[in-house]
Amino acid sequence: MSEVLAPMEANVYRVEVAVGDTVSPGDVVAVLEAMKMEIPVNAEASGVVTELRVVAGENVAEGAVIAVLADS
């Protein structure tokens, strides 16, 4: 099991995956917005999204868990 973490404090602009989706390394899981810049947050491992811990419009802290992935 692995987690996708927010690299910085930011607003969640949009979530690109849903629970049950399969992701590969490099796939965009969510897009954050900070200082009018969009920051894609990529999966670092392959797996199935088992949990999303953010929604669009929410503010997240640096290191916050965005999604949980189970080994595929």
PDB file of N, CA, C and O in Angstrom:
ATOM      1  N   MET A   1       0.851  -1.166   0.000  1.00  0.00           N
ATOM      2  CA  MET A   1       0.000   0.000   0.000  1.00  0.00           C
ATOM      3  C   MET A   1       0.900   1.233   0.000  1.00  0.00           C
ATOM      4  O   MET A   1       1.935   1.253   0.666  1.00  0.00           O
ATOM      5  N   SER A   2       0.501   2.264  -0.752  1.00  0.00           N
ATOM      6  CA  SER A   2       1.265   3.504  -0.784  1.00  0.00           C
ATOM      7  C   SER A   2       0.303   4.687  -0.743  1.00  0.00           C
ATOM      8  O   SER A   2      -0.897   4.547  -0.978  1.00  0.00           O
ATOM      9  N   GLU A   3       0.856   5.841  -0.441  1.00  0.00           N
ATOM     10  CA  GLU A   3       0.056   7.060  -0.340  1.00  0.00           C
ATOM     11  C   GLU A   3       0.585   8.104  -1.309  1.00  0.00           C
ATOM     12  O   GLU A   3       1.786   8.174  -1.569  1.00  0.00           O
ATOM     13  N   VAL A   4      -0.315   8.906  -1.837  1.00  0.00           N
ATOM     14  CA  VAL A   4       0.043  10.046  -2.666  1.00  0.00           C
ATOM     15  C   VAL A   4      -0.087  11.263  -1.771  1.00  0.00           C
ATOM     16  O   VAL A   4      -1.157  11.519  -1.219  1.00  0.00           O
ATOM     17  N   LEU A   5       1.014  12.029  -1.619  1.00  0.00           N
ATOM     18  CA  LEU A   5       1.061  13.146  -0.681  1.00  0.00           C
ATOM     19  C   LEU A   5       1.116  14.498  -1.385  1.00  0.00           C
ATOM     20  O   LEU A   5       1.639  14.617  -2.493  1.00  0.00           O
ATOM     21  N   ALA A   6       0.571  15.505  -0.725  1.00  0.00           N
ATOM     22  CA  ALA A   6       0.631  16.875  -1.248  1.00  0.00           C
ATOM     23  C   ALA A   6       2.065  17.405  -1.063  1.00  0.00           C
ATOM     24  O   ALA A   6       2.604  17.331   0.041  1.00  0.00           O
ATOM     25  N   PRO A   7       2.679  17.930  -2.114  1.00  0.00           N
ATOM     26  CA  PRO A   7       4.049  18.415  -1.999  1.00  0.00           C
ATOM     27  C   PRO A   7       4.163  19.781  -1.320  1.00  0.00           C
ATOM     28  O   PRO A   7       5.257  20.198  -0.941  1.00  0.00           O
ATOM     29  N   MET A   8       3.043  20.473  -1.167  1.00  0.00           N
ATOM     30  CA  MET A   8       3.043  21.806  -0.567  1.00  0.00           C
ATOM     31  C   MET A   8       1.639  22.154  -0.099  1.00  0.00           C
ATOM     32  O   MET A   8       0.672  21.483  -0.459  1.00  0.00           O
ATOM     33  N   GLU A   9       1.533  23.190   0.692  1.00  0.00           N
ATOM     34  CA  GLU A   9       0.213  23.690   1.070  1.00  0.00           C
ATOM     35  C   GLU A   9      -0.414  24.330  -0.161  1.00  0.00           C
ATOM     36  O   GLU A   9       0.216  25.142  -0.838  1.00  0.00           O
ATOM     37  N   ALA A  10      -1.651  23.961  -0.443  1.00  0.00           N
ATOM     38  CA  ALA A  10      -2.303  24.457  -1.657  1.00  0.00           C
ATOM     39  C   ALA A  10      -3.793  24.158  -1.604  1.00  0.00           C
ATOM     40  O   ALA A  10      -4.281  23.488  -0.694  1.00  0.00           O
ATOM     41  N   ASN A  11      -4.493  24.668  -2.591  1.00  0.00           N
ATOM     42  CA  ASN A  11      -5.910  24.379  -2.773  1.00  0.00           C
ATOM     43  C   ASN A  11      -6.037  23.228  -3.772  1.00  0.00           C
ATOM     44  O   ASN A  11      -5.324  23.191  -4.774  1.00  0.00           O
ATOM     45  N   VAL A  12      -6.938  22.298  -3.498  1.00  0.00           N
ATOM     46  CA  VAL A  12      -7.175  21.200  -4.442  1.00  0.00           C
ATOM     47  C   VAL A  12      -8.018  21.771  -5.586  1.00  0.00           C
ATOM     48  O   VAL A  12      -9.183  22.119  -5.395  1.00  0.00           O
ATOM     49  N   TYR A  13      -7.427  21.861  -6.754  1.00  0.00           N
ATOM     50  CA  TYR A  13      -8.109  22.425  -7.916  1.00  0.00           C
ATOM     51  C   TYR A  13      -9.058  21.396  -8.526  1.00  0.00           C
ATOM     52  O   TYR A  13     -10.213  21.702  -8.824  1.00  0.00           O
ATOM     53  N   ARG A  14      -8.554  20.163  -8.709  1.00  0.00           N
ATOM     54  CA  ARG A  14      -9.419  19.077  -9.173  1.00  0.00           C
ATOM     55  C   ARG A  14      -8.775  17.733  -8.848  1.00  0.00           C
ATOM     56  O   ARG A  14      -7.558  17.623  -8.704  1.00  0.00           O
ATOM     57  N   VAL A  15      -9.622  16.724  -8.736  1.00  0.00           N
ATOM     58  CA  VAL A  15      -9.182  15.353  -8.501  1.00  0.00           C
ATOM     59  C   VAL A  15      -9.369  14.607  -9.816  1.00  0.00           C
ATOM     60  O   VAL A  15     -10.449  14.629 -10.405  1.00  0.00           O
ATOM     61  N   GLU A  16      -8.317  13.953 -10.267  1.00  0.00           N
ATOM     62  CA  GLU A  16      -8.319  13.323 -11.598  1.00  0.00           C
ATOM     63  C   GLU A  16      -8.679  11.841 -11.582  1.00  0.00           C
ATOM     64  O   GLU A  16      -8.866  11.250 -12.645  1.00  0.00           O
ATOM     65  N   VAL A  17      -8.780  11.225 -10.402  1.00  0.00           N
ATOM     66  CA  VAL A  17      -9.065   9.790 -10.315  1.00  0.00           C
ATOM     67  C   VAL A  17     -10.264   9.556  -9.413  1.00  0.00           C
ATOM     68  O   VAL A  17     -10.720  10.461  -8.713  1.00  0.00           O
ATOM     69  N   ALA A  18     -10.763   8.339  -9.439  1.00  0.00           N
ATOM     70  CA  ALA A  18     -11.867   7.933  -8.566  1.00  0.00           C
ATOM     71  C   ALA A  18     -11.461   6.634  -7.872  1.00  0.00           C
ATOM     72  O   ALA A  18     -10.560   5.929  -8.328  1.00  0.00           O
ATOM     73  N   VAL A  19     -12.130   6.332  -6.778  1.00  0.00           N
ATOM     74  CA  VAL A  19     -11.885   5.067  -6.087  1.00  0.00           C
ATOM     75  C   VAL A  19     -12.151   3.929  -7.069  1.00  0.00           C
ATOM     76  O   VAL A  19     -13.169   3.914  -7.762  1.00  0.00           O
ATOM     77  N   GLY A  20     -11.228   2.988  -7.117  1.00  0.00           N
ATOM     78  CA  GLY A  20     -11.342   1.855  -8.040  1.00  0.00           C
ATOM     79  C   GLY A  20     -10.496   2.006  -9.292  1.00  0.00           C
ATOM     80  O   GLY A  20     -10.251   1.022  -9.990  1.00  0.00           O
ATOM     81  N   ASP A  21     -10.044   3.224  -9.591  1.00  0.00           N
ATOM     82  CA  ASP A  21      -9.193   3.441 -10.766  1.00  0.00           C
ATOM     83  C   ASP A  21      -7.816   2.833 -10.540  1.00  0.00           C
ATOM     84  O   ASP A  21      -7.317   2.802  -9.415  1.00  0.00           O
ATOM     85  N   THR A  22      -7.210   2.350 -11.618  1.00  0.00           N
ATOM     86  CA  THR A  22      -5.839   1.858 -11.579  1.00  0.00           C
ATOM     87  C   THR A  22      -4.923   2.955 -12.099  1.00  0.00           C
ATOM     88  O   THR A  22      -5.193   3.558 -13.138  1.00  0.00           O
ATOM     89  N   VAL A  23      -3.833   3.213 -11.368  1.00  0.00           N
ATOM     90  CA  VAL A  23      -2.873   4.239 -11.782  1.00  0.00           C
ATOM     91  C   VAL A  23      -1.496   3.618 -11.936  1.00  0.00           C
ATOM     92  O   VAL A  23      -1.188   2.589 -11.334  1.00  0.00           O
ATOM     93  N   SER A  24      -0.682   4.260 -12.747  1.00  0.00           N
ATOM     94  CA  SER A  24       0.706   3.867 -12.970  1.00  0.00           C
ATOM     95  C   SER A  24       1.603   5.015 -12.532  1.00  0.00           C
ATOM     96  O   SER A  24       1.139   6.148 -12.404  1.00  0.00           O
ATOM     97  N   PRO A  25       2.882   4.736 -12.300  1.00  0.00           N
ATOM     98  CA  PRO A  25       3.787   5.827 -11.935  1.00  0.00           C
ATOM     99  C   PRO A  25       3.728   6.949 -12.975  1.00  0.00           C
ATOM    100  O   PRO A  25       3.805   6.706 -14.179  1.00  0.00           O
ATOM    101  N   GLY A  26       3.592   8.175 -12.484  1.00  0.00           N
ATOM    102  CA  GLY A  26       3.525   9.331 -13.372  1.00  0.00           C
ATOM    103  C   GLY A  26       2.119   9.792 -13.689  1.00  0.00           C
ATOM    104  O   GLY A  26       1.933  10.914 -14.161  1.00  0.00           O
ATOM    105  N   ASP A  27       1.116   8.950 -13.441  1.00  0.00           N
ATOM    106  CA  ASP A  27      -0.274   9.359 -13.698  1.00  0.00           C
ATOM    107  C   ASP A  27      -0.667  10.485 -12.736  1.00  0.00           C
ATOM    108  O   ASP A  27      -0.302  10.461 -11.560  1.00  0.00           O
ATOM    109  N   VAL A  28      -1.404  11.455 -13.240  1.00  0.00           N
ATOM    110  CA  VAL A  28      -1.864  12.566 -12.406  1.00  0.00           C
ATOM    111  C   VAL A  28      -3.039  12.105 -11.556  1.00  0.00           C
ATOM    112  O   VAL A  28      -4.044  11.619 -12.074  1.00  0.00           O
ATOM    113  N   VAL A  29      -2.898  12.265 -10.246  1.00  0.00           N
ATOM    114  CA  VAL A  29      -3.942  11.882  -9.304  1.00  0.00           C
ATOM    115  C   VAL A  29      -4.817  13.088  -8.972  1.00  0.00           C
ATOM    116  O   VAL A  29      -6.038  12.972  -8.873  1.00  0.00           O
ATOM    117  N   ALA A  30      -4.181  14.245  -8.802  1.00  0.00           N
ATOM    118  CA  ALA A  30      -4.912  15.473  -8.493  1.00  0.00           C
ATOM    119  C   ALA A  30      -4.097  16.658  -8.990  1.00  0.00           C
ATOM    120  O   ALA A  30      -2.904  16.539  -9.269  1.00  0.00           O
ATOM    121  N   VAL A  31      -4.756  17.792  -9.095  1.00  0.00           N
ATOM    122  CA  VAL A  31      -4.088  19.034  -9.471  1.00  0.00           C
ATOM    123  C   VAL A  31      -4.326  20.025  -8.342  1.00  0.00           C
ATOM    124  O   VAL A  31      -5.464  20.285  -7.951  1.00  0.00           O
ATOM    125  N   LEU A  32      -3.225  20.577  -7.822  1.00  0.00           N
ATOM    126  CA  LEU A  32      -3.304  21.585  -6.770  1.00  0.00           C
ATOM    127  C   LEU A  32      -3.114  22.959  -7.386  1.00  0.00           C
ATOM    128  O   LEU A  32      -2.567  23.087  -8.481  1.00  0.00           O
ATOM    129  N   GLU A  33      -3.566  23.985  -6.680  1.00  0.00           N
ATOM    130  CA  GLU A  33      -3.392  25.360  -7.145  1.00  0.00           C
ATOM    131  C   GLU A  33      -2.791  26.170  -6.008  1.00  0.00           C
ATOM    132  O   GLU A  33      -3.316  26.192  -4.895  1.00  0.00           O
ATOM    133  N   ALA A  34      -1.683  26.836  -6.306  1.00  0.00           N
ATOM    134  CA  ALA A  34      -1.036  27.716  -5.337  1.00  0.00           C
ATOM    135  C   ALA A  34      -0.451  28.891  -6.097  1.00  0.00           C
ATOM    136  O   ALA A  34       0.229  28.707  -7.106  1.00  0.00           O
ATOM    137  N   MET A  35      -0.708  30.080  -5.623  1.00  0.00           N
ATOM    138  CA  MET A  35      -0.204  31.314  -6.244  1.00  0.00           C
ATOM    139  C   MET A  35      -0.538  31.365  -7.737  1.00  0.00           C
ATOM    140  O   MET A  35       0.292  31.755  -8.559  1.00  0.00           O
ATOM    141  N   LYS A  36      -1.765  30.963  -8.072  1.00  0.00           N
ATOM    142  CA  LYS A  36      -2.292  30.970  -9.439  1.00  0.00           C
ATOM    143  C   LYS A  36      -1.549  30.029 -10.382  1.00  0.00           C
ATOM    144  O   LYS A  36      -1.618  30.178 -11.602  1.00  0.00           O
ATOM    145  N   MET A  37      -0.841  29.061  -9.808  1.00  0.00           N
ATOM    146  CA  MET A  37      -0.154  28.053 -10.612  1.00  0.00           C
ATOM    147  C   MET A  37      -0.794  26.699 -10.346  1.00  0.00           C
ATOM    148  O   MET A  37      -1.154  26.396  -9.208  1.00  0.00           O
ATOM    149  N   GLU A  38      -0.938  25.887 -11.381  1.00  0.00           N
ATOM    150  CA  GLU A  38      -1.462  24.539 -11.228  1.00  0.00           C
ATOM    151  C   GLU A  38      -0.296  23.570 -11.059  1.00  0.00           C
ATOM    152  O   GLU A  38       0.650  23.574 -11.846  1.00  0.00           O
ATOM    153  N   ILE A  39      -0.379  22.740 -10.016  1.00  0.00           N
ATOM    154  CA  ILE A  39       0.674  21.788  -9.709  1.00  0.00           C
ATOM    155  C   ILE A  39       0.101  20.373  -9.782  1.00  0.00           C
ATOM    156  O   ILE A  39      -0.690  19.993  -8.918  1.00  0.00           O
ATOM    157  N   PRO A  40       0.480  19.580 -10.792  1.00  0.00           N
ATOM    158  CA  PRO A  40      -0.011  18.202 -10.852  1.00  0.00           C
ATOM    159  C   PRO A  40       0.668  17.358  -9.785  1.00  0.00           C
ATOM    160  O   PRO A  40       1.864  17.504  -9.529  1.00  0.00           O
ATOM    161  N   VAL A  41      -0.107  16.475  -9.166  1.00  0.00           N
ATOM    162  CA  VAL A  41       0.431  15.538  -8.183  1.00  0.00           C
ATOM    163  C   VAL A  41       0.325  14.153  -8.806  1.00  0.00           C
ATOM    164  O   VAL A  41      -0.770  13.666  -9.087  1.00  0.00           O
ATOM    165  N   ASN A  42       1.481  13.526  -9.019  1.00  0.00           N
ATOM    166  CA  ASN A  42       1.546  12.255  -9.730  1.00  0.00           C
ATOM    167  C   ASN A  42       1.687  11.074  -8.785  1.00  0.00           C
ATOM    168  O   ASN A  42       2.240  11.197  -7.692  1.00  0.00           O
ATOM    169  N   ALA A  43       1.184   9.939  -9.216  1.00  0.00           N
ATOM    170  CA  ALA A  43       1.401   8.691  -8.486  1.00  0.00           C
ATOM    171  C   ALA A  43       2.862   8.310  -8.641  1.00  0.00           C
ATOM    172  O   ALA A  43       3.434   8.444  -9.723  1.00  0.00           O
ATOM    173  N   GLU A  44       3.464   7.837  -7.563  1.00  0.00           N
ATOM    174  CA  GLU A  44       4.854   7.388  -7.627  1.00  0.00           C
ATOM    175  C   GLU A  44       4.955   5.878  -7.789  1.00  0.00           C
ATOM    176  O   GLU A  44       6.028   5.345  -8.074  1.00  0.00           O
ATOM    177  N   ALA A  45       3.826   5.191  -7.603  1.00  0.00           N
ATOM    178  CA  ALA A  45       3.792   3.734  -7.735  1.00  0.00           C
ATOM    179  C   ALA A  45       2.510   3.349  -8.455  1.00  0.00           C
ATOM    180  O   ALA A  45       1.571   4.141  -8.542  1.00  0.00           O
ATOM    181  N   SER A  46       2.479   2.136  -8.965  1.00  0.00           N
ATOM    182  CA  SER A  46       1.242   1.660  -9.584  1.00  0.00           C
ATOM    183  C   SER A  46       0.357   1.058  -8.504  1.00  0.00           C
ATOM    184  O   SER A  46       0.842   0.589  -7.475  1.00  0.00           O
ATOM    185  N   GLY A  47      -0.928   1.079  -8.750  1.00  0.00           N
ATOM    186  CA  GLY A  47      -1.867   0.503  -7.798  1.00  0.00           C
ATOM    187  C   GLY A  47      -3.290   0.895  -8.116  1.00  0.00           C
ATOM    188  O   GLY A  47      -3.567   1.566  -9.110  1.00  0.00           O
ATOM    189  N   VAL A  48      -4.187   0.461  -7.248  1.00  0.00           N
ATOM    190  CA  VAL A  48      -5.607   0.763  -7.377  1.00  0.00           C
ATOM    191  C   VAL A  48      -5.963   1.778  -6.290  1.00  0.00           C
ATOM    192  O   VAL A  48      -5.602   1.603  -5.126  1.00  0.00           O
ATOM    193  N   VAL A  49      -6.663   2.827  -6.673  1.00  0.00           N
ATOM    194  CA  VAL A  49      -7.076   3.850  -5.712  1.00  0.00           C
ATOM    195  C   VAL A  49      -8.129   3.242  -4.786  1.00  0.00           C
ATOM    196  O   VAL A  49      -9.211   2.859  -5.231  1.00  0.00           O
ATOM    197  N   THR A  50      -7.801   3.157  -3.494  1.00  0.00           N
ATOM    198  CA  THR A  50      -8.736   2.585  -2.525  1.00  0.00           C
ATOM    199  C   THR A  50      -9.403   3.656  -1.680  1.00  0.00           C
ATOM    200  O   THR A  50     -10.451   3.422  -1.078  1.00  0.00           O
ATOM    201  N   GLU A  51      -8.785   4.842  -1.636  1.00  0.00           N
ATOM    202  CA  GLU A  51      -9.333   5.910  -0.803  1.00  0.00           C
ATOM    203  C   GLU A  51      -8.877   7.264  -1.328  1.00  0.00           C
ATOM    204  O   GLU A  51      -7.705   7.448  -1.657  1.00  0.00           O
ATOM    205  N   LEU A  52      -9.801   8.203  -1.405  1.00  0.00           N
ATOM    206  CA  LEU A  52      -9.485   9.596  -1.708  1.00  0.00           C
ATOM    207  C   LEU A  52      -9.755  10.393  -0.437  1.00  0.00           C
ATOM    208  O   LEU A  52     -10.826  10.281   0.160  1.00  0.00           O
ATOM    209  N   ARG A  53      -8.783  11.195  -0.028  1.00  0.00           N
ATOM    210  CA  ARG A  53      -8.932  11.941   1.218  1.00  0.00           C
ATOM    211  C   ARG A  53      -9.108  13.434   1.001  1.00  0.00           C
ATOM    212  O   ARG A  53      -9.082  14.206   1.959  1.00  0.00           O
ATOM    213  N   VAL A  54      -9.287  13.851  -0.248  1.00  0.00           N
ATOM    214  CA  VAL A  54      -9.496  15.267  -0.557  1.00  0.00           C
ATOM    215  C   VAL A  54     -10.645  15.417  -1.550  1.00  0.00           C
ATOM    216  O   VAL A  54     -11.030  14.469  -2.234  1.00  0.00           O
ATOM    217  N   VAL A  55     -11.176  16.626  -1.608  1.00  0.00           N
ATOM    218  CA  VAL A  55     -12.175  16.988  -2.617  1.00  0.00           C
ATOM    219  C   VAL A  55     -11.768  18.327  -3.209  1.00  0.00           C
ATOM    220  O   VAL A  55     -11.036  19.093  -2.583  1.00  0.00           O
ATOM    221  N   ALA A  56     -12.236  18.604  -4.402  1.00  0.00           N
ATOM    222  CA  ALA A  56     -11.930  19.881  -5.054  1.00  0.00           C
ATOM    223  C   ALA A  56     -12.424  21.029  -4.188  1.00  0.00           C
ATOM    224  O   ALA A  56     -13.515  20.978  -3.621  1.00  0.00           O
ATOM    225  N   GLY A  57     -11.601  22.064  -4.098  1.00  0.00           N
ATOM    226  CA  GLY A  57     -11.941  23.242  -3.320  1.00  0.00           C
ATOM    227  C   GLY A  57     -11.381  23.231  -1.909  1.00  0.00           C
ATOM    228  O   GLY A  57     -11.381  24.256  -1.226  1.00  0.00           O
ATOM    229  N   GLU A  58     -10.910  22.087  -1.478  1.00  0.00           N
ATOM    230  CA  GLU A  58     -10.359  21.930  -0.130  1.00  0.00           C
ATOM    231  C   GLU A  58      -8.916  22.429  -0.086  1.00  0.00           C
ATOM    232  O   GLU A  58      -8.185  22.315  -1.070  1.00  0.00           O
ATOM    233  N   ASN A  59      -8.514  22.976   1.046  1.00  0.00           N
ATOM    234  CA  ASN A  59      -7.126  23.372   1.258  1.00  0.00           C
ATOM    235  C   ASN A  59      -6.398  22.213   1.929  1.00  0.00           C
ATOM    236  O   ASN A  59      -6.920  21.610   2.867  1.00  0.00           O
ATOM    237  N   VAL A  60      -5.191  21.899   1.451  1.00  0.00           N
ATOM    238  CA  VAL A  60      -4.405  20.817   2.043  1.00  0.00           C
ATOM    239  C   VAL A  60      -3.063  21.351   2.524  1.00  0.00           C
ATOM    240  O   VAL A  60      -2.515  22.298   1.958  1.00  0.00           O
ATOM    241  N   ALA A  61      -2.545  20.730   3.572  1.00  0.00           N
ATOM    242  CA  ALA A  61      -1.236  21.086   4.100  1.00  0.00           C
ATOM    243  C   ALA A  61      -0.165  20.276   3.379  1.00  0.00           C
ATOM    244  O   ALA A  61      -0.456  19.246   2.772  1.00  0.00           O
ATOM    245  N   GLU A  62       1.064  20.746   3.450  1.00  0.00           N
ATOM    246  CA  GLU A  62       2.186  19.994   2.893  1.00  0.00           C
ATOM    247  C   GLU A  62       2.252  18.638   3.583  1.00  0.00           C
ATOM    248  O   GLU A  62       2.195  18.562   4.811  1.00  0.00           O
ATOM    249  N   GLY A  63       2.370  17.578   2.807  1.00  0.00           N
ATOM    250  CA  GLY A  63       2.472  16.234   3.347  1.00  0.00           C
ATOM    251  C   GLY A  63       1.128  15.550   3.608  1.00  0.00           C
ATOM    252  O   GLY A  63       1.090  14.397   4.039  1.00  0.00           O
ATOM    253  N   ALA A  64       0.028  16.257   3.347  1.00  0.00           N
ATOM    254  CA  ALA A  64      -1.293  15.661   3.553  1.00  0.00           C
ATOM    255  C   ALA A  64      -1.511  14.532   2.547  1.00  0.00           C
ATOM    256  O   ALA A  64      -1.055  14.601   1.406  1.00  0.00           O
ATOM    257  N   VAL A  65      -2.214  13.497   2.993  1.00  0.00           N
ATOM    258  CA  VAL A  65      -2.501  12.357   2.114  1.00  0.00           C
ATOM    259  C   VAL A  65      -3.640  12.744   1.158  1.00  0.00           C
ATOM    260  O   VAL A  65      -4.720  13.150   1.588  1.00  0.00           O
ATOM    261  N   ILE A  66      -3.377  12.610  -0.124  1.00  0.00           N
ATOM    262  CA  ILE A  66      -4.393  12.898  -1.145  1.00  0.00           C
ATOM    263  C   ILE A  66      -5.151  11.619  -1.495  1.00  0.00           C
ATOM    264  O   ILE A  66      -6.377  11.618  -1.602  1.00  0.00           O
ATOM    265  N   ALA A  67      -4.396  10.531  -1.672  1.00  0.00           N
ATOM    266  CA  ALA A  67      -5.022   9.257  -2.043  1.00  0.00           C
ATOM    267  C   ALA A  67      -4.217   8.101  -1.481  1.00  0.00           C
ATOM    268  O   ALA A  67      -3.019   8.221  -1.223  1.00  0.00           O
ATOM    269  N   VAL A  68      -4.896   6.985  -1.298  1.00  0.00           N
ATOM    270  CA  VAL A  68      -4.253   5.747  -0.844  1.00  0.00           C
ATOM    271  C   VAL A  68      -4.359   4.738  -1.981  1.00  0.00           C
ATOM    272  O   VAL A  68      -5.427   4.554  -2.565  1.00  0.00           O
ATOM    273  N   LEU A  69      -3.239   4.088  -2.288  1.00  0.00           N
ATOM    274  CA  LEU A  69      -3.201   3.106  -3.366  1.00  0.00           C
ATOM    275  C   LEU A  69      -2.887   1.723  -2.808  1.00  0.00           C
ATOM    276  O   LEU A  69      -2.013   1.576  -1.954  1.00  0.00           O
ATOM    277  N   ALA A  70      -3.593   0.723  -3.286  1.00  0.00           N
ATOM    278  CA  ALA A  70      -3.297  -0.675  -2.946  1.00  0.00           C
ATOM    279  C   ALA A  70      -2.537  -1.276  -4.118  1.00  0.00           C
ATOM    280  O   ALA A  70      -2.757  -0.900  -5.269  1.00  0.00           O
ATOM    281  N   ASP A  71      -1.651  -2.201  -3.822  1.00  0.00           N
ATOM    282  CA  ASP A  71      -0.903  -2.875  -4.885  1.00  0.00           C
ATOM    283  C   ASP A  71      -1.872  -3.550  -5.848  1.00  0.00           C
ATOM    284  O   ASP A  71      -2.854  -4.175  -5.446  1.00  0.00           O
ATOM    285  N   SER A  72      -1.558  -3.401  -7.143  1.00  0.00           N
ATOM    286  CA  SER A  72      -2.446  -3.998  -8.142  1.00  0.00           C
ATOM    287  C   SER A  72      -1.967  -5.368  -8.546  1.00  0.00           C
ATOM    288  O   SER A  72      -2.595  -6.020  -9.381  1.00  0.00           O
TER     289      SER A  72
END
